[in-house]
Amino acid sequence: MAGMVVVSRERFEALVAQALDEIPDDLAELMDNVAVLVEDEGEDPDIWGLYDGVPLTDRVDYGGGEMVMPDRIYIYRLPICEGCETESEVVEQVCITVIHEIAHHFGIEDDRLDELGWG
């Protein structure tokens, strides 16, 4: 197990924002009704991110004309910090985790993400 890198909440949130800024505009424009949130950790301490919502590929009569709460992508600070040995590794893992969870928003499953190297 790697040693834990201490990255403040503020710095970690900035890394998540930076990862989101690096998403190509044409792809970012396709994201719909999704919020990206930073939490210290989730219910499962071994996961680094979580997509909670209805993937775009499964949205048929989405909300039935009613207002729908946004999908949520959680990026978990402490598990990522615990799994990395340097801050540069944290930066890389935040980017990978953000992309991985956004891919779930687009309906891409874990098996396919593993094949693409984003697992």
N, C-alpha and C positions, 0 to 999 in steps of 0.2 A: 504494500500500500504506500502510495506516495505521501510525502509530508504535506501538511495543509499550508496553502498560500493564503495569507490574510489580505483580502481585498475589501475595502469598505463598501457599505451599501451604496453610497453615492457614486463611487468609482465603478462599481459593478453595473449600476443603472446606466451610467454613461457608456459602458462597453456594449450593453444591450442596444442602446440608442444608436451607437456607431454601427453595429451589425445590421440594424434595420435600415440605416441610411445607405448601406452598401447593396441593398436589394435593387436590381435594375428597375427603373421607373415603370416600364411597361408591365412588369410582373407585379410591382407594388400596387398599381392601379387596379389590378384584378382582385386584390384582397378585398373582402367584403364583410363588414360587420364583425371585426375581430379586434380584440384588445390584447396587447402584450404586457404582461405584468411580471415584476420581479418579486419573488418570495424568498425567505431564507431557506425553507425546505418544504417539501410536500409530505403527504401521508407515507409514501414509500421513500425512505432515506437514500435509496440506491438509484433513483432516477434524477436526471439533470434538467429535464423539461417535460411539460405535459401539454397536449392539445386537448381542450375540453370544448366540444362544439359539434356542429353538423358540417362535414366537409362540403365544399362547393359542389362536388360531383354527386352528392346525395340530396341536394336542396331541390325538392319538388314541392311547389306550393308552399314555399318556406314562410312559415308564420301565418299562412292563410289571410294575408292582408293586415294582420295585427303587427304591432311593434314587437320585435324579437330582441331579447337581450343579446349582446354581442358574444360571439365565441370568445374563449379566453385561451391564451397561450401563457403558460407559466414557465419562467426560467428560474431555476433554483440555485441561489448563490452558494450556500454552504456545501452541498454535494460537489459542485464544480470545483470550488476552492480545495476541498479535501482530496479530489482526484488529480490535482495538478501540483507540479513541483516548482513552477516559476510563474510569474505574472504573465509572461508571454504565452505560456500554455493556457492560462485562464482566458486570455484574449481569443486564442484560437478556438477553445472549446465553447466559449459563448457564441462565437460566430457559427460554428457547426451546429450547436443546439438550437439556435434561433432558426437557421435554415431547415433543420430537421422538423421542427414543430410547424413551421410555415408550410412545409411540404405536406404534412398531415391535413392542413387547412385546404389544400388543393386536392386531397383525396389520395395521396401517395402513401402506400403502406410501408411498414418497417422492412419487409423482405426486399422490396424494390429499393428502398433507401440504402440498405446494406449492399446491394449489388452496385449501386452508384457511388459507394464510398462515403455516404452521409449517415451511416448507422450509428 
